[in-house]
Amino acid sequence: MSALGGPKQTAGIQPPTGMGLVISIVLIIVALALAFFLVQMAGLIALVGIIIGGVLIGFGVHFVPVGGAPAAMGQAPGIATGVAMLAAGAGLAGLFGGAWAVPLGIPVALAGGAIGGGLLMAITCTMVNVVYVFGMGIPAASGKVDKDPITGDTFSGYKSQGTEGHGLPFVSWVGGVIGGALGGLGGTLIYIELLEVYQAQLPTILNATVEQIAPVAISLAGVFAVGMFLMNAVLAAYNITGTIEGPHDPKFKRFPRAVIAAAAASAVAGIFAIGLLGLLGVF
């Protein structure tokens, strides 16, 4: 996130610097112009969809409760793994579900992607609490707020001394499901936009039918969609820096900077994915 500047890492809002914001906007505009130059309106529309998908991923990651190594020892709320790994797992599950449903139509595919990512996080968060409660014998208690914003449950009486909390409060569970759904939706949107561009352009470039180029188009769209998902998940992880409990965590307020970074990075990566067709045409 250093490319966008900003103040020293704190829990509150961290807006990007003016220079970082200007550079991001310029990169996005240049990428959109190149997309229109390469593939006309279809390329422009595809890149807009890719940028939106990347923003959904970067924003969604901030909902996911991640506790890292401290969570494994019951010293912090969240799931005991890294931000990028957990977000990638949830998002890729949604991406696979959405990609499978593409033949049923774009709305169904997007819904499938969101449901896939949200369902994986729902199962993961539930099993995490099963392990905490029945395996480690500790209740769910937040270290960031004294009361669950959704259920109203209080935490002060259950939080162990010397810890930042433990387990997964209900608000963290809900945040995980929302984050997984947004990630799956964003990844699926990127895949669909790339697939449409490849299916429209590859038959002419390769002098083949749509059916013949289908495996190539699907493979390329899948590879680039997975890569862009991981890219945006890592950007969000750098913005979070460590652990996060979910939407009630003060670190959640950092998301505007990650959204801008995700938009700029997705625009640059998207133009490379779309420009690949031009290189194929040359050779």
N, C-alpha and C positions, 0 to 999 in steps of 0.2 A: 504493500500500500504506500510505500515511500514515494512512488511516482506522483501521487496526489498530494503529498505533503501533509500538512495538518499539524496540530500541536502534539505535545508529548502524550503518550497513551494514558488516558484516564477513563473512568467509568462513564462519564457523561457524553454529551453530543460532541462529535469531532468533525466539523465541516472541513471539506478540502480547501486548500489554498486557492486563491484566485488564478494563479498560474496553472495549477493542476486542472482546474475546471475548464479553463480556456483550451488547454492542450487536448483534453478529452473531447470537447465539443468539436474542435478542428479535426481530430482523428475520425470522429463519427461522420462528419460532413464529407470528408475526403473519401471515406469508405463507401458512403451512399452514392457519391458521384461516380466512383469507379464501378460500382455494381450496375448502375444505369448504363454506363458506357459499354460494359462487357455483355450484359444480357438484357439490356433495355428495361422496360417496366417490370418484367418478371423478376429480374435480378434485384431491382430496388425493393420490391415487395418482399422478396425472400429475405433480404438482409434486414429489413425492418422487423420481420418475424424472428430472425435469429437474435437480434438485439433484445427484443422483448423477452425471448426465452432465457437469454443470459441474465437479464435483470431479475426475472422470477427466481432463477436458481440462486443468485447472490443474495437476494432478499430472503428467500426461504431458509437458507442455511442459518440465519440468525434466530430462527424459531427452534432449532433443534437443540435439545438439552445435552450438552457434552461435559463430562466430568474428568476425562483423561485418567491418568494414573491415580490421582487422589480419590476418584470415585471408586476405583477398584479396592481401595482400602477403607471405604466407608467414611471418607473425610471430606467429601464434597458431593453435592447433588449432581445427577446426570448419568450418562452412559459412559462406561469406562473405555473410551477410545478417543481418537483424535477427531477434530471437526471435519477435516476433509474426507477422512475415511468413512465416517458415519454418513455424511451428506452424500458421498458418492454411492454408497450402498443403497440408500433410500432412493436416490434419483435414478440410478441405473435400473432398479427394479421397476420403477414407473416407466422408464424409457422402453424397456423390453415389453412391458404390457401394452404401452401405447403403440409401439411399432407393430406388434402382432395385430392390432385392431385397425390399422390403416385401411385395409380393404373394405372395412365396414363404414368408412366415411370419417372425415376430419373431426366432427364433434365427438363421435364415439371414441376415436383414437385419443383425443385430448382428455376425455373423461377417463379412459382406461389408464392413461399415464398418471393422472392425478390420483386415481384410486389405488393404483399399484404402489406408488410411493408412499401414500398415506397409510395403506394397509401394512406395509412392511414396518413402518415406524410404530404403528399401533401395537403390532405383535412384539416388536423389540422392546418398547417401553414397558409393556405389560410383563414380559418375562424378566426384565431387569428388576422390577419391583418384587416379583416372586423370589428371585435370588436374594435380594436385600432382606426381605421380611422373613422368609422361611430358611434361607441359607445362612445369613449373617445375623439375623435376629435384631435388625434395626428398623425403625419406622422412617417414613418419608418426612423430611424436614428441610425447608429452604433456608439458605444462609443469606438471602438477599432481602426477603420480606418477612414480616412477622405473621402475616395471615394470607392464606391462599385467596387470590382475587376472585376466583370462580366459586369455590365451595365455602369460603369463609373459615376454613379450618386454621387454627393457630399452630405455630411451630415452636415457639420459645420453650415450651415444656418438654419437647421431644428432642431438641437438638443437643447432641453430646458436646461437652466442653472440649475445646481444642480443635474443633472441626468447623467447617463452613456449612455444615448441614450434611445430609446424606439421603439416599434414595431418590425417588422421583415423585414430587408433589403432583397433584392432578393438573395444575396449570402447566407444568413441564410436559406432562403426557399430552395434553391438548396441543401445546406448542410443537411437539415432535410430529404429531399427525399433520398439522398445518404445514410445517416445513417440508415434510416428505411429499405432501400433495403438491406444493408449489414447485419443488424440485422436479418431480415427475412430470408435471405439466410443462415446465420450461424445457426440459430435455426432449420431450416428445414434440413440442412445437419446433425446436431446432431441426430435429430429424425430418419432420414433415416438409418443412420449407426446403431443405436441401434435396430431399427425395424428389420433390416436384420439379426443381431446377434440373436435376440430373436426368429425370425421365423425359423432360422436354428437349434437352440439348444433346444428350449422348447418341440417340438414334441417328441424328444428322452427322455428328462428328465421326462416329464409328461405322456409318453406313450399314445400320442394322435396324431391326424392328424393336418395338418397345419390349416385346416379350424376350428377345434375345439379350437386351442390355439390362433387364431387370435385376439379375444377380449382382451386376457391377454397380448399378445405381443404389441398390439396397445396402450393399457392403460399404460403399463410399459414404453414404449418408449416415450409416451407423457408426463408422469409425470417427468421422468428424463430430458427430453429435456427442459421442462418449468423450472425445478429447476436449470439446468445449465445456462439457459439464464438469470435468475434473479441473479444468482451468479456472472456472468461476467458483468452484468449491474451495480451491486453494486460496484464491483472492479473498474470499469471505473469511477463511480461517486466519489469514494474516491480519485482517481487520479486527477479528475477535480477540486474537492473541491469548490462547489458553482455553479456559473453561467458560461456559455460559449456561445458565439454567433455563433460558427460554424467553418468551416475550416480556416477562416481568423483571428480567435482569437489567440493571442499568446499562450494561454493555449493548443491549439491543438498540439503544439510541444511536449507536455508531452506524447503523445500516445505510444512511444516505451516502456516505463515502464509498461503501462497498457497491452500492447500486450504480454510482457513476463509473467506478472502475470496471464493473462487470459490463456496462454498456459499451465503454470504449474498447475493452479487450475483445468482446464478442463481435464488434464491428470489424476490428482488424482481422481476427481469426476467420470471421465469416467471409470477408472479401478474398482471403486466400483459398477458402473452400470453393467459392464460386469461380474464382479466377483459374482454378485448376482445369476447368473446361477449355479455357483459351489455350492453355499449354498443350492439352491433348490435341486441339485442333491444329496447332503448329506442327506437331510431330506426326 
